[in-house]
Amino acid sequence: MDRLVLAELLVYQGEADPACRLAVLAGGDFRIWEGGVRVDHLVHIYRRRERLTRQRATPSLGFSEAVSRLQSCGLDEVLLGYAKSAEPRYHFQLFLTMDVSMVVACLGVGQESKSSE
């Protein structure tokens, strides 16, 4: 997928999409994998990851919102992808339609090490 095309798909006005869009446009690493993953499976996984992220006080962007959007999207499968920002360091998880025409949901998880505290 082309960098500009991905940036154009990140249109949702929550916390994560605009930050991910900036990361992609700034040259951040990104990838979209081939092959769909069942949405119900992903919702289960990401609900658990959301709880762990909160328990560990890990910075995140749009996590709850993304899981809710994923759960209510009405799709059986989505494609997975990621993008990374350099500053601040975030890993963005992307969920796209199978035809890669829309970002269903996006969330960001901070990557700063707590060992420097």
N, CA, C and O atoms as a MOPAC input file, in Angstrom:
PM7 MOZYME 1SCF
protein

 N      0.83900 1    -1.17100 1     0.00000 1
 C      0.00000 1     0.00000 1     0.00000 1
 C      0.88700 1     1.23600 1     0.00000 1
 O      1.93000 1     1.27100 1     0.65200 1
 N      0.46700 1     2.21600 1    -0.71900 1
 C      1.17200 1     3.48800 1    -0.81600 1
 C      0.96200 1     4.31700 1     0.45800 1
 O     -0.13100 1     4.32700 1     1.02600 1
 N      1.98900 1     4.99300 1     0.88700 1
 C      1.96100 1     5.81800 1     2.09500 1
 C      0.85500 1     6.87700 1     2.04900 1
 O      0.13500 1     7.06100 1     3.03000 1
 N      0.71700 1     7.56200 1     0.93100 1
 C     -0.29700 1     8.61700 1     0.81600 1
 C     -1.71100 1     8.04500 1     0.82800 1
 O     -2.62900 1     8.66400 1     1.36700 1
 N     -1.88800 1     6.87300 1     0.23900 1
 C     -3.20100 1     6.22700 1     0.24400 1
 C     -3.59000 1     5.87400 1     1.68200 1
 O     -4.72100 1     6.12800 1     2.09700 1
 N     -2.67000 1     5.29700 1     2.43100 1
 C     -2.96000 1     4.95900 1     3.81700 1
 C     -3.30300 1     6.21900 1     4.60700 1
 O     -4.26900 1     6.22600 1     5.36900 1
 N     -2.53500 1     7.26600 1     4.43500 1
 C     -2.79400 1     8.52400 1     5.14800 1
 C     -4.19300 1     9.05000 1     4.82800 1
 O     -4.87800 1     9.56100 1     5.71400 1
 N     -4.61500 1     8.93000 1     3.58600 1
 C     -5.94900 1     9.39200 1     3.18700 1
 C     -7.06600 1     8.56100 1     3.80200 1
 O     -8.18800 1     9.04700 1     3.94400 1
 N     -6.77500 1     7.31200 1     4.17000 1
 C     -7.78300 1     6.45000 1     4.78600 1
 C     -7.95000 1     6.71300 1     6.28200 1
 O     -8.94700 1     6.29800 1     6.87300 1
 N     -7.01400 1     7.37800 1     6.88400 1
 C     -7.05700 1     7.66300 1     8.32500 1
 C     -7.84900 1     8.94900 1     8.56600 1
 O     -7.28000 1     9.99900 1     8.86300 1
 N     -9.15700 1     8.84500 1     8.43400 1
 C    -10.02800 1    10.02000 1     8.45600 1
 C    -10.85300 1    10.17300 1     9.73100 1
 O    -11.44200 1    11.23100 1     9.95300 1
 N    -10.90900 1     9.14900 1    10.56800 1
 C    -11.73300 1     9.22300 1    11.77100 1
 C    -11.14500 1    10.28000 1    12.71400 1
 O     -9.92800 1    10.35200 1    12.88900 1
 N    -12.00000 1    11.08500 1    13.31100 1
 C    -11.53000 1    12.20700 1    14.12000 1
 C    -11.35500 1    11.88700 1    15.60600 1
 O    -11.50300 1    12.77500 1    16.44600 1
 N    -11.05000 1    10.65700 1    15.93300 1
 C    -10.74700 1    10.29700 1    17.31700 1
 C     -9.31700 1    10.68000 1    17.64300 1
 O     -8.73900 1    11.54700 1    16.98700 1
 N     -8.74400 1    10.04400 1    18.64800 1
 C     -7.36700 1    10.33500 1    19.05400 1
 C     -6.32800 1     9.68800 1    18.15100 1
 O     -5.32700 1    10.31700 1    17.80900 1
 N     -6.55200 1     8.44700 1    17.76500 1
 C     -5.49800 1     7.66400 1    17.12200 1
 C     -5.32400 1     7.96200 1    15.63500 1
 O     -4.19200 1     8.08900 1    15.16800 1
 N     -6.40500 1     8.07400 1    14.89100 1
 C     -6.28500 1     8.25700 1    13.44200 1
 C     -5.43500 1     9.46800 1    13.05700 1
 O     -4.51600 1     9.32400 1    12.25000 1
 N     -5.71200 1    10.66800 1    13.61000 1
 C     -4.87700 1    11.81600 1    13.23000 1
 C     -3.40000 1    11.64000 1    13.60000 1
 O     -2.51600 1    12.03500 1    12.84100 1
 N     -3.13900 1    11.04800 1    14.76400 1
 C     -1.74100 1    10.82600 1    15.17600 1
 C     -1.05900 1     9.81400 1    14.26000 1
 O      0.10500 1     9.98500 1    13.89900 1
 N     -1.77900 1     8.76900 1    13.88800 1
 C     -1.22900 1     7.76400 1    12.98200 1
 C     -0.98900 1     8.36900 1    11.59800 1
 O      0.02900 1     8.09900 1    10.96100 1
 N     -1.91900 1     9.17500 1    11.14900 1
 C     -1.77800 1     9.85000 1     9.85000 1
 C     -0.49300 1    10.68600 1     9.82800 1
 O      0.27100 1    10.64000 1     8.86400 1
 N     -0.27000 1    11.43900 1    10.88800 1
 C      0.95200 1    12.25100 1    10.97100 1
 C      2.20300 1    11.37000 1    10.94200 1
 O      3.19000 1    11.70600 1    10.28600 1
 N      2.15600 1    10.24800 1    11.65200 1
 C      3.30200 1     9.33000 1    11.67600 1
 C      3.59000 1     8.78300 1    10.28100 1
 O      4.74300 1     8.72800 1     9.85500 1
 N      2.54300 1     8.38200 1     9.57700 1
 C      2.70900 1     7.83100 1     8.22700 1
 C      3.26300 1     8.90800 1     7.28600 1
 O      4.18400 1     8.64000 1     6.51300 1
 N      2.71000 1    10.11600 1     7.34700 1
 C      3.16700 1    11.20000 1     6.47400 1
 C      4.57800 1    11.66600 1     6.81200 1
 O      5.28100 1    12.20200 1     5.95500 1
 N      4.99300 1    11.45900 1     8.06800 1
 C      6.34800 1    11.83700 1     8.48600 1
 C      7.38400 1    10.77500 1     8.12800 1
 O      8.56400 1    10.92500 1     8.44400 1
 N      6.94500 1     9.70200 1     7.46800 1
 C      7.88500 1     8.67200 1     7.04300 1
 C      7.99000 1     7.48500 1     7.96800 1
 O      8.88300 1     6.65500 1     7.79800 1
 N      7.09800 1     7.37800 1     8.95100 1
 C      7.12100 1     6.25600 1     9.87700 1
 C      6.92200 1     4.92300 1     9.17600 1
 O      6.25600 1     4.83700 1     8.14400 1
 N      7.50400 1     3.89700 1     9.74900 1
 C      7.38200 1     2.54200 1     9.23300 1
 C      5.92100 1     2.10300 1     9.29000 1
 O      5.22400 1     2.40200 1    10.26000 1
 N      5.45200 1     1.39700 1     8.26300 1
 C      4.10500 1     0.84200 1     8.28300 1
 C      4.04400 1    -0.40400 1     7.41600 1
 O      4.87800 1    -0.62000 1     6.53600 1
 N      3.02600 1    -1.21900 1     7.69200 1
 C      2.82100 1    -2.44400 1     6.90900 1
 C      1.37200 1    -2.88300 1     7.04900 1
 O      0.77000 1    -2.74000 1     8.11300 1
 N      0.81900 1    -3.41600 1     5.97000 1
 C     -0.50500 1    -4.03100 1     5.96600 1
 C     -0.30300 1    -5.48000 1     5.54100 1
 O      0.25500 1    -5.74900 1     4.47700 1
 N     -0.76300 1    -6.41700 1     6.38000 1
 C     -0.59600 1    -7.82300 1     6.06000 1
 C     -1.71700 1    -8.33400 1     5.17400 1
 O     -2.83500 1    -7.82000 1     5.20500 1
 N     -1.40900 1    -9.33900 1     4.39400 1
 C     -2.40900 1   -10.01300 1     3.57200 1
 C     -3.12500 1   -11.04600 1     4.42500 1
 O     -2.57400 1   -11.54100 1     5.40900 1
 N     -4.33700 1   -11.36300 1     4.05100 1
 C     -5.09900 1   -12.39300 1     4.74300 1
 C     -5.91100 1   -11.82000 1     5.88600 1
 O     -5.38900 1   -11.11300 1     6.74900 1
 N     -7.17600 1   -12.13100 1     5.88000 1
 C     -8.08300 1   -11.60500 1     6.89400 1
 C     -8.00100 1   -12.33800 1     8.22300 1
 O     -7.57500 1   -13.49100 1     8.30200 1
 N     -8.42200 1   -11.63100 1     9.25900 1
 C     -8.50400 1   -12.18100 1    10.60600 1
 C     -9.93100 1   -11.94500 1    11.09300 1
 O    -10.50400 1   -10.87900 1    10.86800 1
 N    -10.49300 1   -12.93900 1    11.75500 1
 C    -11.87500 1   -12.83200 1    12.22800 1
 C    -12.02400 1   -11.69000 1    13.23500 1
 O    -11.24000 1   -11.56400 1    14.17600 1
 N    -13.03700 1   -10.87300 1    13.01900 1
 C    -13.28700 1    -9.72200 1    13.87800 1
 C    -13.60900 1   -10.16100 1    15.30400 1
 O    -13.10900 1    -9.56000 1    16.25500 1
 N    -14.43500 1   -11.19800 1    15.47600 1
 C    -14.79800 1   -11.61500 1    16.82900 1
 C    -13.56400 1   -12.06200 1    17.61800 1
 O    -13.48300 1   -11.84300 1    18.82700 1
 N    -12.61900 1   -12.68000 1    16.94100 1
 C    -11.36200 1   -13.09000 1    17.57600 1
 C    -10.55600 1   -11.85700 1    17.99900 1
 O    -10.01700 1   -11.81100 1    19.10500 1
 N    -10.47900 1   -10.87300 1    17.12200 1
 C     -9.72300 1    -9.65800 1    17.42000 1
 C    -10.33800 1    -8.86000 1    18.55900 1
 O     -9.61700 1    -8.31500 1    19.39500 1
 N    -11.66000 1    -8.78700 1    18.60000 1
 C    -12.33100 1    -8.06000 1    19.68000 1
 C    -11.96300 1    -8.68100 1    21.02600 1
 O    -11.66400 1    -7.96900 1    21.98500 1
 N    -11.98600 1    -9.99700 1    21.09100 1
 C    -11.62500 1   -10.69700 1    22.33100 1
 C    -10.17800 1   -10.37500 1    22.72900 1
 O     -9.90700 1   -10.05400 1    23.88600 1
 N     -9.27700 1   -10.46100 1    21.79400 1
 C     -7.85400 1   -10.20200 1    22.05800 1
 C     -7.62600 1    -8.76700 1    22.50000 1
 O     -6.92600 1    -8.51700 1    23.48100 1
 N     -8.21800 1    -7.82600 1    21.77700 1
 C     -7.94700 1    -6.42000 1    22.06900 1
 C     -8.68800 1    -5.90500 1    23.28800 1
 O     -8.24300 1    -4.92200 1    23.88000 1
 N     -9.78400 1    -6.50800 1    23.69300 1
 C    -10.41000 1    -6.16400 1    24.98000 1
 C     -9.44200 1    -6.52500 1    26.10900 1
 O     -9.25700 1    -5.74900 1    27.04600 1
 N     -8.82900 1    -7.70000 1    26.01400 1
 C     -7.85900 1    -8.13600 1    27.02000 1
 C     -6.63100 1    -7.21800 1    27.01200 1
 O     -6.15400 1    -6.81300 1    28.07300 1
 N     -6.12800 1    -6.89500 1    25.84200 1
 C     -4.96100 1    -6.01200 1    25.75400 1
 C     -5.27600 1    -4.61900 1    26.29500 1
 O     -4.42000 1    -3.96400 1    26.89000 1
 N     -6.50600 1    -4.18100 1    26.08000 1
 C     -6.91400 1    -2.87900 1    26.60700 1
 C     -6.85400 1    -2.87500 1    28.13700 1
 O     -6.35500 1    -1.92400 1    28.73900 1
 N     -7.36400 1    -3.93700 1    28.76000 1
 C     -7.31600 1    -4.03900 1    30.22300 1
 C     -5.87100 1    -4.04400 1    30.72600 1
 O     -5.54800 1    -3.36000 1    31.69700 1
 N     -5.01300 1    -4.80500 1    30.07600 1
 C     -3.60200 1    -4.86900 1    30.47700 1
 C     -2.91000 1    -3.51400 1    30.29900 1
 O     -2.09800 1    -3.11400 1    31.13200 1
 N     -3.22800 1    -2.83100 1    29.23700 1
 C     -2.64300 1    -1.51600 1    28.98700 1
 C     -3.04000 1    -0.54000 1    30.08700 1
 O     -2.21100 1     0.22800 1    30.57400 1
 N     -4.31200 1    -0.57400 1    30.47600 1
 C     -4.77600 1     0.29500 1    31.57400 1
 C     -4.11200 1    -0.09100 1    32.90100 1
 O     -3.65400 1     0.77600 1    33.64500 1
 N     -4.06200 1    -1.40200 1    33.19300 1
 C     -3.46800 1    -1.86700 1    34.45500 1
 C     -2.00300 1    -1.45600 1    34.57000 1
 O     -1.52900 1    -1.13200 1    35.65900 1
 N     -1.30200 1    -1.47000 1    33.47200 1
 C      0.12500 1    -1.13200 1    33.46000 1
 C      0.37100 1     0.36600 1    33.28100 1
 O      1.51500 1     0.81900 1    33.25400 1
 N     -0.71200 1     1.12300 1    33.15900 1
 C     -0.63000 1     2.57300 1    32.95100 1
 C      0.21800 1     2.92700 1    31.72800 1
 O      0.95900 1     3.91000 1    31.73300 1
 N      0.09400 1     2.11200 1    30.68900 1
 C      0.79200 1     2.36800 1    29.43600 1
 C      0.00800 1     3.42400 1    28.65200 1
 O     -1.20400 1     3.28700 1    28.48900 1
 N      0.67000 1     4.46300 1    28.17000 1
 C     -0.03800 1     5.46800 1    27.38300 1
 C     -0.66800 1     4.83800 1    26.13700 1
 O     -0.06500 1     3.98500 1    25.48600 1
 N     -1.87200 1     5.26800 1    25.82300 1
 C     -2.52600 1     4.76600 1    24.62200 1
 C     -3.40100 1     5.85300 1    24.02500 1
 O     -3.75200 1     6.82800 1    24.69000 1
 N     -3.74500 1     5.66700 1    22.76000 1
 C     -4.61200 1     6.59300 1    22.04000 1
 C     -5.76600 1     5.81500 1    21.41800 1
 O     -5.54800 1     4.91900 1    20.60300 1
 N     -6.97900 1     6.15500 1    21.80000 1
 C     -8.16200 1     5.60700 1    21.15000 1
 C     -8.39200 1     4.12300 1    21.30200 1
 O     -9.05100 1     3.52200 1    20.45400 1
 N     -7.87600 1     3.51000 1    22.34800 1
 C     -7.95400 1     2.05700 1    22.49100 1
 C     -9.40700 1     1.58900 1    22.62500 1
 O     -9.86800 1     0.76600 1    21.83400 1
 N    -10.12500 1     2.10600 1    23.61600 1
 C    -11.52100 1     1.68300 1    23.84200 1
 C    -12.38300 1     1.96100 1    22.62200 1
 O    -13.19000 1     1.13000 1    22.20600 1
 N    -12.19700 1     3.13100 1    22.06800 1
 C    -12.96400 1     3.53500 1    20.89400 1
 C    -12.71100 1     2.58900 1    19.71400 1
 O    -13.64600 1     2.20700 1    19.01000 1
 N    -11.46600 1     2.22100 1    19.50600 1
 C    -11.12400 1     1.33500 1    18.39600 1
 C    -11.74500 1    -0.04500 1    18.57600 1
 O    -12.24900 1    -0.62500 1    17.61500 1
 N    -11.71600 1    -0.57100 1    19.78500 1
 C    -12.29800 1    -1.88700 1    20.02800 1
 C    -13.81100 1    -1.83200 1    19.81500 1
 O    -14.39100 1    -2.75700 1    19.24600 1
 N    -14.44300 1    -0.76700 1    20.26500 1
 C    -15.88400 1    -0.60700 1    20.04500 1
 C    -16.21900 1    -0.49300 1    18.56000 1
 O    -17.18900 1    -1.08900 1    18.09200 1
 N    -15.42800 1     0.26100 1    17.83300 1
 C    -15.65300 1     0.39200 1    16.38900 1
 C    -15.47200 1    -0.95000 1    15.69100 1
 O    -16.23700 1    -1.30600 1    14.79500 1
 N    -14.46100 1    -1.67900 1    16.10900 1
 C    -14.21600 1    -2.99300 1    15.53200 1
 C    -15.39500 1    -3.92800 1    15.82800 1
 O    -15.86400 1    -4.64100 1    14.94100 1
 N    -15.85900 1    -3.91900 1    17.05800 1
 C    -16.95900 1    -4.79700 1    17.45500 1
 C    -18.25000 1    -4.47600 1    16.70000 1
 O    -19.03500 1    -5.38000 1    16.41500 1
 N    -18.47700 1    -3.22100 1    16.37900 1
 C    -19.73200 1    -2.83400 1    15.73500 1
 C    -19.62400 1    -2.65600 1    14.21900 1
 O    -20.56200 1    -2.16600 1    13.59100 1
 N    -18.50400 1    -3.04500 1    13.62800 1
 C    -18.28900 1    -2.78100 1    12.19800 1
 C    -19.14800 1    -3.63300 1    11.27100 1
 O    -19.35900 1    -3.26400 1    10.11500 1
 N    -19.64700 1    -4.76400 1    11.76000 1
 C    -20.49700 1    -5.61700 1    10.93200 1
 C    -19.74800 1    -6.48000 1     9.93500 1
 O    -20.36800 1    -7.09100 1     9.06500 1
 N    -18.43900 1    -6.54300 1    10.04100 1
 C    -17.63100 1    -7.35000 1     9.13600 1
 C    -17.24700 1    -8.66000 1     9.80900 1
 O    -17.14200 1    -8.73000 1    11.03400 1
 N    -17.03800 1    -9.69200 1     9.00800 1
 C    -16.56800 1   -10.96600 1     9.53700 1
 C    -15.05400 1   -10.97900 1     9.70800 1
 O    -14.53300 1   -11.54500 1    10.66900 1
 N    -14.35100 1   -10.34500 1     8.76100 1
 C    -12.89000 1   -10.32600 1     8.77300 1
 C    -12.37700 1    -8.93600 1     8.42600 1
 O    -13.04200 1    -8.15600 1     7.74400 1
 N    -11.18300 1    -8.65200 1     8.91200 1
 C    -10.46800 1    -7.42300 1     8.57300 1
 C     -9.00700 1    -7.76500 1     8.32300 1
 O     -8.52400 1    -8.83300 1     8.69800 1
 N     -8.32700 1    -6.84300 1     7.68800 1
 C     -6.87500 1    -6.94900 1     7.52300 1
 C     -6.20800 1    -6.21100 1     8.66900 1
 O     -6.72700 1    -5.21200 1     9.16600 1
 N     -5.06400 1    -6.70600 1     9.07900 1
 C     -4.28400 1    -6.05900 1    10.13000 1
 C     -3.10500 1    -5.31000 1     9.52700 1
 O     -2.55900 1    -5.68300 1     8.48900 1
 N     -2.74200 1    -4.25800 1    10.21000 1
 C     -1.57100 1    -3.50300 1     9.81600 1
 C     -1.03000 1    -2.74400 1    11.00900 1
 O     -1.61100 1    -2.77000 1    12.09300 1
 N      0.08600 1    -2.06900 1    10.80000 1
 C      0.65000 1    -1.23900 1    11.84900 1
 C      1.34200 1    -0.04400 1    11.22800 1
 O      1.68100 1    -0.04200 1    10.04400 1
 N      1.54200 1     0.95800 1    12.04100 1
 C      2.37500 1     2.10700 1    11.68700 1
 C      3.08900 1     2.51100 1    12.97000 1
 O      2.60800 1     2.24700 1    14.07200 1
 N      4.24300 1     3.15400 1    12.81500 1
 C      5.01300 1     3.57600 1    13.98200 1
 C      5.37600 1     5.04500 1    13.85700 1
 O      5.66900 1     5.54400 1    12.77100 1
 N      5.34900 1     5.72300 1    14.99500 1
 C      5.81100 1     7.11300 1    15.02000 1
 C      7.11200 1     7.16300 1    15.81600 1
 O      7.32600 1     6.38500 1    16.74600 1
 N      7.96900 1     8.09800 1    15.42400 1
 C      9.27100 1     8.21800 1    16.07900 1
 C      9.19400 1     9.06300 1    17.34700 1
 O      9.82200 1     8.72500 1    18.35000 1
 N      8.43700 1    10.15100 1    17.31700 1
 C      8.36400 1    11.04500 1    18.47100 1
 C      7.00300 1    11.68700 1    18.53800 1
 O      6.67500 1    12.47800 1    17.65500 1
 N      6.20100 1    11.39800 1    19.52000 1
 C      6.46100 1    10.41500 1    20.56300 1
 C      6.39000 1     9.00000 1    19.99000 1
 O      5.73700 1     8.76700 1    18.97400 1
 N      7.05900 1     8.07200 1    20.64100 1
 C      7.12300 1     6.69800 1    20.14400 1
 C      5.79700 1     5.98800 1    20.40500 1
 O      5.43400 1     5.71600 1    21.54900 1
 N      5.08900 1     5.69600 1    19.32400 1
 C      3.82200 1     4.96000 1    19.39500 1
 C      3.80400 1     3.87100 1    18.34300 1
 O      4.35100 1     4.02300 1    17.25000 1
 N      3.15900 1     2.76500 1    18.69800 1
 C      2.83900 1     1.69600 1    17.75300 1
 C      1.34700 1     1.81200 1    17.51300 1
 O      0.55500 1     1.71900 1    18.45000 1
 N      0.95600 1     2.01800 1    16.25500 1
 C     -0.45200 1     2.11600 1    15.88700 1
 C     -0.89000 1     0.79900 1    15.26900 1
 O     -0.27300 1     0.30900 1    14.32300 1
 N     -1.95200 1     0.23500 1    15.80600 1
 C     -2.52600 1    -0.99000 1    15.25300 1
 C     -3.66700 1    -0.57200 1    14.34300 1
 O     -4.55000 1     0.18600 1    14.74300 1
 N     -3.64100 1    -1.07300 1    13.11700 1
 C     -4.64600 1    -0.73000 1    12.11200 1
 C     -5.50200 1    -1.93800 1    11.78400 1
 O     -5.00800 1    -3.06400 1    11.71800 1
 N     -6.78600 1    -1.69700 1    11.58000 1
 C     -7.75100 1    -2.71000 1    11.16200 1
 C     -8.44700 1    -2.14900 1     9.92400 1
 O     -9.11600 1    -1.11700 1     9.99300 1
 N     -8.28600 1    -2.83100 1     8.79700 1
 C     -8.81300 1    -2.32300 1     7.53000 1
 C     -9.79300 1    -3.30500 1     6.89800 1
 O     -9.76300 1    -4.50300 1     7.17900 1
 N    -10.66700 1    -2.77000 1     6.03400 1
 C    -11.56500 1    -3.63200 1     5.28300 1
 C    -10.74400 1    -4.52100 1     4.35900 1
 O     -9.61800 1    -4.18400 1     3.99300 1
 N    -11.31700 1    -5.65000 1     3.98800 1
 C    -10.60300 1    -6.62500 1     3.16000 1
 C    -10.19600 1    -6.05900 1     1.79900 1
 O     -9.19800 1    -6.49200 1     1.22400 1
 N    -10.96000 1    -5.09600 1     1.28100 1
 C    -10.59800 1    -4.49100 1    -0.00600 1
 C     -9.68200 1    -3.28000 1     0.17000 1
 O     -9.37800 1    -2.58500 1    -0.79900 1
 N     -9.24800 1    -3.02900 1     1.39100 1
 C     -8.32000 1    -1.95600 1     1.75300 1
 C     -8.86400 1    -0.57400 1     1.34600 1
 O     -8.09900 1     0.31800 1     0.97800 1
 N    -10.18000 1    -0.41400 1     1.41600 1
 C    -10.78700 1     0.86400 1     1.04900 1
 C    -11.10100 1     1.73400 1     2.26000 1
 O    -11.46800 1     2.89900 1     2.10900 1
 N    -10.95700 1     1.17200 1     3.47300 1
 C    -11.32400 1     1.92400 1     4.66400 1
 C    -10.56600 1     1.39700 1     5.88600 1
 O    -10.34500 1     0.19400 1     6.02700 1
 N    -10.17600 1     2.31800 1     6.75800 1
 C     -9.64800 1     1.94000 1     8.06300 1
 C    -10.85300 1     1.79500 1     8.98100 1
 O    -11.55400 1     2.76900 1     9.25500 1
 N    -11.08800 1     0.58800 1     9.45000 1
 C    -12.21500 1     0.31000 1    10.34200 1
 C    -11.92800 1     0.88500 1    11.72500 1
 O    -12.80600 1     1.49000 1    12.34000 1
 N    -10.71300 1     0.70000 1    12.21200 1
 C    -10.32100 1     1.19000 1    13.53200 1
 C     -8.80800 1     1.32900 1    13.58900 1
 O     -8.06800 1     0.68400 1    12.84600 1
 N     -8.37700 1     2.19200 1    14.49600 1
 C     -6.95100 1     2.43200 1    14.71400 1
 C     -6.76000 1     2.74500 1    16.19200 1
 O     -7.55500 1     3.46800 1    16.79400 1
 N     -5.70500 1     2.19700 1    16.76500 1
 C     -5.37100 1     2.50600 1    18.15700 1
 C     -3.86700 1     2.65800 1    18.26600 1
 O     -3.11500 1     2.09600 1    17.47000 1
 N     -3.44200 1     3.41100 1    19.24500 1
 C     -2.01900 1     3.63000 1    19.45100 1
 C     -1.60800 1     3.23700 1    20.85900 1
 O     -2.33800 1     3.48500 1    21.81900 1
 N     -0.43300 1     2.62300 1    20.98100 1
 C      0.11700 1     2.23500 1    22.28200 1
 C      1.51700 1     2.82200 1    22.40000 1
 O      2.36700 1     2.62100 1    21.53200 1
 N      1.73900 1     3.55100 1    23.48900 1
 C      3.04100 1     4.17000 1    23.73100 1
 C      4.13800 1     3.13300 1    23.86900 1
 O      3.92100 1     2.05300 1    24.41900 1
 N      5.31400 1     3.46600 1    23.36800 1
 C      6.44500 1     2.53300 1    23.37900 1
 C      7.59500 1     3.00400 1    24.25800 1
 O      8.67700 1     2.42000 1    24.21400 1
 N      7.38600 1     4.04000 1    25.04700 1
 C      8.45500 1     4.53600 1    25.91800 1
 C      8.71900 1     3.53800 1    27.02700 1
 O      7.78900 1     2.98000 1    27.60900 1
 N      9.96100 1     3.32100 1    27.30800 1
 C     10.37300 1     2.39900 1    28.35300 1
 C     10.16100 1     3.02900 1    29.73000 1
 O     10.47400 1     4.20300 1    29.92900 1
 N      9.63600 1     2.26000 1    30.67100 1
 C      9.44900 1     2.74300 1    32.03100 1
 C     10.72300 1     2.61000 1    32.85500 1
 O     10.76100 1     3.04800 1    34.00400 1
 N     11.76600 1     2.01100 1    32.28600 1
 C     12.99800 1     1.80200 1    33.04000 1
 C     13.74500 1     3.11200 1    33.30800 1
 O     14.62400 1     3.15700 1    34.16800 1
 N     13.40200 1     4.17200 1    32.58000 1
 C     14.08800 1     5.44800 1    32.76900 1
 C     13.49200 1     6.26700 1    33.90100 1
 O     13.98800 1     7.35600 1    34.19000 1
 N     12.45000 1     5.78200 1    34.54700 1
 C     11.81100 1     6.52600 1    35.63800 1
 C     12.58400 1     6.39500 1    36.92300 1
 O     12.18600 1     6.95800 1    37.94300 1

